[in-house]
């Protein structure tokens, strides 16, 4: 959430997992762990860093992944998925 300047994505319910509790608003809900996530949400798009992706990995059915072809410095990476995935579309 910090990486998008704490601006919620428009027209969506934004569920923010954070150690720091924020103030819930009409489209922002703060939780501190996955057990607080309400089961009423059937389709969730996860935007996050390496730790957030690892938390949600057991629940993934589909991946909409954007690949950025650039070499950047850093020590965090998208987790490895050993499962076989079907690519539905690719755009360059």
KOLGUKOL-74850 format. One record per residue: x, y, z of N, C-alpha, C in turn; residue in three letters; chain; residue number from 1. Coordinates in steps of 0.2 Angstrom, whole numbers, plus 2048, in hexadecimal, padded with zeros to 3 digits. Layout:
N
<site n_X="X" n_Y="Y" n_Z="Z" ca_X="X" ca_Y="Y" ca_Z="Z" c_X="X" c_Y="Y" c_Z="Z" residuo="Ala" cadena="A" num="NUM"/>
...
***
This chain:
92
<site n_X="804" n_Y="7FA" n_Z="800" ca_X="800" ca_Y="800" ca_Z="800" c_X="804" c_Y="806" c_Z="800" residuo="Unk" cadena="A" num="1"/>
<site n_X="80A" n_Y="806" n_Z="804" ca_X="80F" ca_Y="80B" ca_Z="804" c_X="811" c_Y="80D" c_Z="7FD" residuo="Unk" cadena="A" num="2"/>
<site n_X="813" n_Y="807" n_Z="7F9" ca_X="816" ca_Y="808" ca_Z="7F2" c_X="811" c_Y="80C" c_Z="7ED" residuo="Unk" cadena="A" num="3"/>
<site n_X="80B" n_Y="80C" n_Z="7EF" ca_X="806" ca_Y="810" ca_Z="7EA" c_X="804" c_Y="816" c_Z="7EE" residuo="Unk" cadena="A" num="4"/>
<site n_X="808" n_Y="819" n_Z="7F2" ca_X="807" ca_Y="81F" ca_Z="7F6" c_X="801" c_Y="81F" c_Z="7FA" residuo="Unk" cadena="A" num="5"/>
<site n_X="7FF" n_Y="81A" n_Z="7FD" ca_X="7F9" ca_Y="819" ca_Z="801" c_X="7F3" c_Y="81C" c_Z="7FE" residuo="Unk" cadena="A" num="6"/>
<site n_X="7F2" n_Y="81B" n_Z="7F7" ca_X="7EC" ca_Y="81D" ca_Z="7F4" c_X="7E9" c_Y="816" c_Z="7F2" residuo="Unk" cadena="A" num="7"/>
<site n_X="7E2" n_Y="815" n_Z="7F4" ca_X="7DF" ca_Y="80F" ca_Z="7F3" c_X="7DD" c_Y="80F" c_Z="7EB" residuo="Unk" cadena="A" num="8"/>
<site n_X="7DD" n_Y="809" n_Z="7E9" ca_X="7DB" ca_Y="808" ca_Z="7E2" c_X="7D4" c_Y="809" c_Z="7E1" residuo="Unk" cadena="A" num="9"/>
<site n_X="7D2" n_Y="80D" n_Z="7DC" ca_X="7CB" ca_Y="80F" ca_Z="7DB" c_X="7C6" c_Y="80A" c_Z="7DA" residuo="Unk" cadena="A" num="10"/>
<site n_X="7C0" n_Y="80B" n_Z="7DC" ca_X="7BB" ca_Y="806" ca_Z="7DA" c_X="7BC" c_Y="7FF" c_Z="7DD" residuo="Unk" cadena="A" num="11"/>
<site n_X="7C0" n_Y="7FE" n_Z="7E2" ca_X="7C1" ca_Y="7F7" ca_Z="7E5" c_X="7C2" c_Y="7F8" c_Z="7EC" residuo="Unk" cadena="A" num="12"/>
<site n_X="7C0" n_Y="7F2" n_Z="7EF" ca_X="7C2" ca_Y="7F2" ca_Z="7F7" c_X="7C9" c_Y="7F0" c_Z="7F7" residuo="Unk" cadena="A" num="13"/>
<site n_X="7CD" n_Y="7F4" n_Z="7FB" ca_X="7D4" ca_Y="7F4" ca_Z="7FC" c_X="7D5" c_Y="7F1" c_Z="803" residuo="Unk" cadena="A" num="14"/>
<site n_X="7D7" n_Y="7EB" n_Z="803" ca_X="7D9" ca_Y="7E8" ca_Z="80A" c_X="7E0" c_Y="7E8" c_Z="80B" residuo="Unk" cadena="A" num="15"/>
<site n_X="7E3" n_Y="7EC" n_Z="810" ca_X="7EA" ca_Y="7ED" ca_Z="811" c_X="7EC" c_Y="7E9" c_Z="817" residuo="Unk" cadena="A" num="16"/>
<site n_X="7F1" n_Y="7E4" n_Z="816" ca_X="7F4" ca_Y="7E1" ca_Z="81B" c_X="7FA" c_Y="7E4" c_Z="81E" residuo="Unk" cadena="A" num="17"/>
<site n_X="7FA" n_Y="7E6" n_Z="824" ca_X="7FF" ca_Y="7EB" ca_Z="827" c_X="800" c_Y="7E9" c_Z="82E" residuo="Unk" cadena="A" num="18"/>
<site n_X="806" n_Y="7EA" n_Z="830" ca_X="807" ca_Y="7EA" ca_Z="838" c_X="805" c_Y="7F0" c_Z="83B" residuo="Unk" cadena="A" num="19"/>
<site n_X="804" n_Y="7F5" n_Z="837" ca_X="802" ca_Y="7FC" ca_Z="83A" c_X="7FA" c_Y="7FD" c_Z="838" residuo="Unk" cadena="A" num="20"/>
<site n_X="7F6" n_Y="7FD" n_Z="83D" ca_X="7EF" ca_Y="7FD" ca_Z="83C" c_X="7ED" c_Y="804" c_Z="839" residuo="Unk" cadena="A" num="21"/>
<site n_X="7EA" n_Y="805" n_Z="833" ca_X="7E7" ca_Y="80B" ca_Z="831" c_X="7E0" c_Y="80C" c_Z="832" residuo="Unk" cadena="A" num="22"/>
<site n_X="7DD" n_Y="811" n_Z="830" ca_X="7D6" ca_Y="812" ca_Z="831" c_X="7D2" c_Y="810" c_Z="82B" residuo="Unk" cadena="A" num="23"/>
<site n_X="7CD" n_Y="80B" n_Z="82C" ca_X="7C9" ca_Y="809" ca_Z="827" c_X="7C5" c_Y="80E" c_Z="824" residuo="Unk" cadena="A" num="24"/>
<site n_X="7C4" n_Y="80E" n_Z="81D" ca_X="7C0" ca_Y="813" ca_Z="81A" c_X="7BB" c_Y="80F" c_Z="815" residuo="Unk" cadena="A" num="25"/>
<site n_X="7B7" n_Y="812" n_Z="811" ca_X="7B2" ca_Y="80F" ca_Z="80D" c_X="7B5" c_Y="80A" c_Z="809" residuo="Unk" cadena="A" num="26"/>
<site n_X="7BB" n_Y="80B" n_Z="806" ca_X="7BE" ca_Y="806" ca_Z="802" c_X="7C5" c_Y="803" c_Z="804" residuo="Unk" cadena="A" num="27"/>
<site n_X="7C7" n_Y="805" n_Z="80A" ca_X="7CD" ca_Y="802" ca_Z="80D" c_X="7CC" c_Y="7FF" c_Z="814" residuo="Unk" cadena="A" num="28"/>
<site n_X="7CE" n_Y="7F8" n_Z="814" ca_X="7CD" ca_Y="7F4" ca_Z="81A" c_X="7D4" c_Y="7F2" c_Z="81C" residuo="Unk" cadena="A" num="29"/>
<site n_X="7D6" n_Y="7F4" n_Z="822" ca_X="7DD" ca_Y="7F2" ca_Z="825" c_X="7DC" c_Y="7EB" c_Z="829" residuo="Unk" cadena="A" num="30"/>
<site n_X="7E1" n_Y="7E6" n_Z="828" ca_X="7E1" ca_Y="7E0" ca_Z="82C" c_X="7E9" c_Y="7DF" c_Z="82D" residuo="Unk" cadena="A" num="31"/>
<site n_X="7EA" n_Y="7DC" n_Z="833" ca_X="7F1" ca_Y="7DA" ca_Z="835" c_X="7F3" c_Y="7D3" c_Z="833" residuo="Unk" cadena="A" num="32"/>
<site n_X="7EE" n_Y="7CF" n_Z="831" ca_X="7F0" ca_Y="7C8" ca_Z="82F" c_X="7EB" c_Y="7C5" c_Z="82B" residuo="Unk" cadena="A" num="33"/>
<site n_X="7EC" n_Y="7C0" n_Z="828" ca_X="7E8" ca_Y="7BD" ca_Z="823" c_X="7E1" c_Y="7BA" c_Z="826" residuo="Unk" cadena="A" num="34"/>
<site n_X="7E2" n_Y="7B8" n_Z="82C" ca_X="7DC" ca_Y="7B5" ca_Z="830" c_X="7D6" c_Y="7BA" c_Z="831" residuo="Unk" cadena="A" num="35"/>
<site n_X="7D8" n_Y="7C1" n_Z="830" ca_X="7D3" ca_Y="7C6" ca_Z="831" c_X="7CF" c_Y="7C7" c_Z="82A" residuo="Unk" cadena="A" num="36"/>
<site n_X="7D1" n_Y="7C4" n_Z="825" ca_X="7CE" ca_Y="7C5" ca_Z="81E" c_X="7C7" c_Y="7C2" c_Z="81E" residuo="Unk" cadena="A" num="37"/>
<site n_X="7C2" n_Y="7C5" n_Z="81C" ca_X="7BC" ca_Y="7C3" ca_Z="81C" c_X="7BB" c_Y="7BE" c_Z="816" residuo="Unk" cadena="A" num="38"/>
<site n_X="7B7" n_Y="7B9" n_Z="817" ca_X="7B6" ca_Y="7B4" ca_Z="812" c_X="7B1" c_Y="7B6" c_Z="80C" residuo="Unk" cadena="A" num="39"/>
<site n_X="7AE" n_Y="7BC" n_Z="80D" ca_X="7AA" ca_Y="7BE" ca_Z="808" c_X="7AD" c_Y="7C1" c_Z="802" residuo="Unk" cadena="A" num="40"/>
<site n_X="7B3" n_Y="7C1" n_Z="802" ca_X="7B7" ca_Y="7C3" ca_Z="7FC" c_X="7B9" c_Y="7BD" c_Z="7F8" residuo="Unk" cadena="A" num="41"/>
<site n_X="7B6" n_Y="7BC" n_Z="7F2" ca_X="7B7" ca_Y="7B6" ca_Z="7EE" c_X="7BD" c_Y="7B7" c_Z="7E9" residuo="Unk" cadena="A" num="42"/>
<site n_X="7BE" n_Y="7BD" n_Z="7E7" ca_X="7C4" ca_Y="7BE" ca_Z="7E2" c_X="7C8" c_Y="7C4" c_Z="7E5" residuo="Unk" cadena="A" num="43"/>
<site n_X="7CE" n_Y="7C2" n_Z="7E6" ca_X="7D3" ca_Y="7C7" ca_Z="7E9" c_X="7D9" c_Y="7C8" c_Z="7E4" residuo="Unk" cadena="A" num="44"/>
<site n_X="7DA" n_Y="7CE" n_Z="7E3" ca_X="7E0" ca_Y="7D0" ca_Z="7E0" c_X="7E6" c_Y="7D2" c_Z="7E5" residuo="Unk" cadena="A" num="45"/>
<site n_X="7EB" n_Y="7CF" n_Z="7E5" ca_X="7F0" ca_Y="7D0" ca_Z="7EA" c_X="7F6" c_Y="7D5" c_Z="7E7" residuo="Unk" cadena="A" num="46"/>
<site n_X="7F7" n_Y="7DA" n_Z="7EA" ca_X="7FC" ca_Y="7DF" ca_Z="7E8" c_X="801" c_Y="7DF" c_Z="7EE" residuo="Unk" cadena="A" num="47"/>
<site n_X="807" n_Y="7DE" n_Z="7ED" ca_X="80B" ca_Y="7DE" ca_Z="7F3" c_X="812" c_Y="7DD" c_Z="7F1" residuo="Unk" cadena="A" num="48"/>
<site n_X="816" n_Y="7DB" n_Z="7F7" ca_X="81D" ca_Y="7D9" ca_Z="7F6" c_X="81D" c_Y="7D2" c_Z="7F7" residuo="Unk" cadena="A" num="49"/>
<site n_X="823" n_Y="7D0" n_Z="7F8" ca_X="825" ca_Y="7C9" ca_Z="7F8" c_X="822" c_Y="7C5" c_Z="7FE" residuo="Unk" cadena="A" num="50"/>
<site n_X="821" n_Y="7C9" n_Z="804" ca_X="81E" ca_Y="7C5" ca_Z="80A" c_X="817" c_Y="7C5" c_Z="809" residuo="Unk" cadena="A" num="51"/>
<site n_X="813" n_Y="7CA" n_Z="806" ca_X="80C" ca_Y="7C9" ca_Z="805" c_X="80B" c_Y="7C4" c_Z="800" residuo="Unk" cadena="A" num="52"/>
<site n_X="80F" n_Y="7C3" n_Z="7FA" ca_X="80D" ca_Y="7BE" ca_Z="7F5" c_X="80E" c_Y="7B7" c_Z="7F9" residuo="Unk" cadena="A" num="53"/>
<site n_X="813" n_Y="7B6" n_Z="7FD" ca_X="814" ca_Y="7B0" ca_Z="800" c_X="80E" c_Y="7AE" c_Z="805" residuo="Unk" cadena="A" num="54"/>
<site n_X="80C" n_Y="7B3" n_Z="808" ca_X="806" ca_Y="7B2" ca_Z="80C" c_X="800" c_Y="7AF" c_Z="808" residuo="Unk" cadena="A" num="55"/>
<site n_X="7FF" n_Y="7B2" n_Z="803" ca_X="7F9" ca_Y="7B0" ca_Z="7FF" c_X="7FA" c_Y="7AA" c_Z="7FA" residuo="Unk" cadena="A" num="56"/>
<site n_X="800" n_Y="7A8" n_Z="7F9" ca_X="802" ca_Y="7A3" ca_Z="7F4" c_X="7FD" c_Y="79C" c_Z="7F5" residuo="Unk" cadena="A" num="57"/>
<site n_X="7FC" n_Y="79A" n_Z="7FB" ca_X="7F8" ca_Y="794" ca_Z="7FB" c_X="7F1" c_Y="795" c_Z="7F9" residuo="Unk" cadena="A" num="58"/>
<site n_X="7EE" n_Y="79B" n_Z="7F8" ca_X="7E8" ca_Y="79C" ca_Z="7F6" c_X="7E7" c_Y="79E" c_Z="7EF" residuo="Unk" cadena="A" num="59"/>
<site n_X="7EC" n_Y="79E" n_Z="7EB" ca_X="7EC" ca_Y="7A1" ca_Z="7E4" c_X="7E9" c_Y="79C" c_Z="7DF" residuo="Unk" cadena="A" num="60"/>
<site n_X="7E4" n_Y="79E" n_Z="7DB" ca_X="7E2" ca_Y="79A" ca_Z="7D6" c_X="7E4" c_Y="79D" c_Z="7CF" residuo="Unk" cadena="A" num="61"/>
<site n_X="7E5" n_Y="7A3" n_Z="7CE" ca_X="7E7" ca_Y="7A7" ca_Z="7C8" c_X="7EC" c_Y="7AC" c_Z="7CA" residuo="Unk" cadena="A" num="62"/>
<site n_X="7F1" n_Y="7AD" n_Z="7C5" ca_X="7F6" ca_Y="7B2" ca_Z="7C6" c_X="7F5" c_Y="7B7" c_Z="7C0" residuo="Unk" cadena="A" num="63"/>
<site n_X="7F4" n_Y="7BD" n_Z="7C1" ca_X="7F4" ca_Y="7C3" ca_Z="7BC" c_X="7FB" c_Y="7C6" c_Z="7BE" residuo="Unk" cadena="A" num="64"/>
<site n_X="800" n_Y="7C4" n_Z="7BB" ca_X="807" ca_Y="7C7" ca_Z="7BC" c_X="809" c_Y="7CB" c_Z="7B7" residuo="Unk" cadena="A" num="65"/>
<site n_X="80C" n_Y="7D1" n_Z="7B9" ca_X="80F" ca_Y="7D6" ca_Z="7B4" c_X="817" c_Y="7D5" c_Z="7B5" residuo="Unk" cadena="A" num="66"/>
<site n_X="81A" n_Y="7D4" n_Z="7AF" ca_X="821" ca_Y="7D3" ca_Z="7AF" c_X="824" c_Y="7DA" c_Z="7AD" residuo="Unk" cadena="A" num="67"/>
<site n_X="829" n_Y="7DC" n_Z="7B0" ca_X="82C" ca_Y="7E2" ca_Z="7AF" c_X="834" c_Y="7E0" c_Z="7AD" residuo="Unk" cadena="A" num="68"/>
<site n_X="835" n_Y="7E1" n_Z="7A6" ca_X="83C" ca_Y="7DF" ca_Z="7A4" c_X="841" c_Y="7E5" c_Z="7A5" residuo="Unk" cadena="A" num="69"/>
<site n_X="843" n_Y="7E5" n_Z="7AB" ca_X="848" ca_Y="7EA" ca_Z="7AD" c_X="84C" c_Y="7E7" c_Z="7B3" residuo="Unk" cadena="A" num="70"/>
<site n_X="853" n_Y="7E8" n_Z="7B3" ca_X="857" ca_Y="7E6" ca_Z="7B8" c_X="857" c_Y="7EB" c_Z="7BE" residuo="Unk" cadena="A" num="71"/>
<site n_X="855" n_Y="7E9" n_Z="7C4" ca_X="855" ca_Y="7EE" ca_Z="7C9" c_X="858" c_Y="7EA" c_Z="7CF" residuo="Unk" cadena="A" num="72"/>
<site n_X="85B" n_Y="7EE" n_Z="7D4" ca_X="85E" ca_Y="7EC" ca_Z="7DA" c_X="859" c_Y="7EA" c_Z="7DF" residuo="Unk" cadena="A" num="73"/>
<site n_X="85A" n_Y="7E5" n_Z="7E3" ca_X="855" ca_Y="7E4" ca_Z="7E8" c_X="856" c_Y="7DD" c_Z="7EB" residuo="Unk" cadena="A" num="74"/>
<site n_X="853" n_Y="7DB" n_Z="7F0" ca_X="854" ca_Y="7D5" ca_Z="7F3" c_X="84D" c_Y="7D1" c_Z="7F4" residuo="Unk" cadena="A" num="75"/>
<site n_X="848" n_Y="7D4" n_Z="7F2" ca_X="841" ca_Y="7D1" ca_Z="7F2" c_X="83F" c_Y="7CF" c_Z="7EB" residuo="Unk" cadena="A" num="76"/>
<site n_X="83C" n_Y="7C9" n_Z="7EB" ca_X="83A" ca_Y="7C6" ca_Z="7E5" c_X="833" c_Y="7C3" c_Z="7E5" residuo="Unk" cadena="A" num="77"/>
<site n_X="830" n_Y="7C2" n_Z="7DF" ca_X="829" ca_Y="7BF" ca_Z="7DF" c_X="82B" c_Y="7B7" c_Z="7E1" residuo="Unk" cadena="A" num="78"/>
<site n_X="827" n_Y="7B4" n_Z="7E5" ca_X="828" ca_Y="7AD" ca_Z="7E7" c_X="828" c_Y="7A8" c_Z="7E1" residuo="Unk" cadena="A" num="79"/>
<site n_X="82B" n_Y="7A3" n_Z="7E1" ca_X="82B" ca_Y="79E" ca_Z="7DC" c_X="825" c_Y="799" c_Z="7DD" residuo="Unk" cadena="A" num="80"/>
<site n_X="822" n_Y="798" n_Z="7D8" ca_X="81C" ca_Y="794" ca_Z="7D8" c_X="81E" c_Y="78D" c_Z="7D4" residuo="Unk" cadena="A" num="81"/>
<site n_X="81E" n_Y="787" n_Z="7D7" ca_X="820" ca_Y="781" ca_Z="7D4" c_X="81A" c_Y="77E" c_Z="7D0" residuo="Unk" cadena="A" num="82"/>
<site n_X="814" n_Y="781" n_Z="7D1" ca_X="80F" ca_Y="77E" ca_Z="7CD" c_X="80F" c_Y="780" c_Z="7C5" residuo="Unk" cadena="A" num="83"/>
<site n_X="80C" n_Y="77C" n_Z="7C1" ca_X="80B" ca_Y="77E" ca_Z="7BA" c_X="806" c_Y="782" c_Z="7B9" residuo="Unk" cadena="A" num="84"/>
<site n_X="807" n_Y="788" n_Z="7B6" ca_X="802" ca_Y="78D" ca_Z="7B4" c_X="800" c_Y="78E" c_Z="7AD" residuo="Unk" cadena="A" num="85"/>
<site n_X="7FA" n_Y="78F" n_Z="7AB" ca_X="7F9" ca_Y="790" ca_Z="7A4" c_X="7F9" c_Y="798" c_Z="7A3" residuo="Unk" cadena="A" num="86"/>
<site n_X="7FC" n_Y="79A" n_Z="79E" ca_X="7FC" ca_Y="7A1" ca_Z="79C" c_X="7F6" c_Y="7A2" c_Z="798" residuo="Unk" cadena="A" num="87"/>
<site n_X="7F2" n_Y="7A7" n_Z="79A" ca_X="7EC" ca_Y="7A9" ca_Z="796" c_X="7ED" c_Y="7AE" c_Z="791" residuo="Unk" cadena="A" num="88"/>
<site n_X="7F2" n_Y="7B3" n_Z="793" ca_X="7F3" ca_Y="7B8" ca_Z="78E" c_X="7FA" c_Y="7BB" c_Z="790" residuo="Unk" cadena="A" num="89"/>
<site n_X="7FD" n_Y="7BE" n_Z="78A" ca_X="803" ca_Y="7C1" ca_Z="78B" c_X="803" c_Y="7C7" c_Z="787" residuo="Unk" cadena="A" num="90"/>
<site n_X="805" n_Y="7CD" n_Z="789" ca_X="806" ca_Y="7D3" ca_Z="786" c_X="80D" c_Y="7D6" c_Z="786" residuo="Unk" cadena="A" num="91"/>
<site n_X="80F" n_Y="7D9" n_Z="781" ca_X="816" ca_Y="7DC" ca_Z="781" c_X="815" c_Y="7E3" c_Z="77F" residuo="Unk" cadena="A" num="92"/>
***
